[in-house]
Amino acid sequence: MNRLILLLIGLVSSLAVIQAQDFVVTIHRDTLNCQLGRLKNDVYPIKFLLDDEVFEGTIHKDTIMFFRRNVFRDMYSNRLRSCIRMWI
């Protein structure tokens, strides 16, 4: 029983991490609400939403000026975007 509860807690917490979205500012001051992967060979894999369609790609580390992890709840949430743009 205890193992089942621990397994469920681990599953729910891992789903929360997968759903969290990151905020990226490029050197051209463009902003992205995206899922930023781990850096590998100077390139980050990203997943983002554009016109209700999910796109995947890569972005070079030198084109990112600033990023913050887990800013948005999910890919469809942009509630903090207008506040963060004022700071840039």
N, C-alpha and C positions, 0 to 999 in steps of 0.2 A: 504494500500500500504506500509506504513512504517513497519507494522508488518511482511509483507512478506519479505522485505529487511532485517530486523533484523534476521528473521528466516534463511534466506539463508546465511547470514554472520556467524551466529552461527553454522550452519551445515558445512560450508566449514572449519571453524577454528577447529571444533572437528575432522574432517577427517584428517587434518594436524597433529594433536596430535596422532591419532591412527596410522598413517603411520610412524611416526618418530621412529627410532631405537636407542637402547641403546648400550653402549660399556661396557663389563664386563671383568674384569681380576680376575681369580681365584687364590687361594693361591699356586697353582702349575704353575702359570704364563701362563695358557691357556687363550686365548682371545675369546670372543664371541660377534658377532654382533647379538643382539637378542632384543626382546621386553620383558622388565622386568616389571612384575606387581607389585602390592602393597604387602608389607610384611604382612603376616598373619601366626601366630603361628610359628615364626622363619623361615619361608620358603617363598621364592619368586616364583611365577609362571613365567615361561619363555616360549617364543615361538621363535624358531630359524630355520634357513634354513641349510640343510645338503644334498649335492648332489641333488640339485634342488627339495627337498622334505621338507615340513614344518613339524617340530616336536614340540610337546608341552610337557612340563615337569615341574619339580620344582628343585630349588637349595637352599640349606640351607644357611642362612646368614653367618655362620662361614666359609664357603668355598669361599666367595667373598672377595678379597683383596681390590678391587677398582671398582667403576662403575661410569659412567657418562651418564646422560640421554640426549636423542635427539642429538646424535653425527652424525648419518647417516640419510639420507633422507628417505630411505625405506629398506626393508629386502634384496633387491638385490643390494644395493649400498655398496661398501667397499672402497671407494676412500681414506679415511683417515686411514685405517687400517695399512698400511706400515709405515706411519709417527708416529703413536701412539706406535707401537711396538718398535721403536728406543728409546723411552723415558723410557721404562720399564726395 
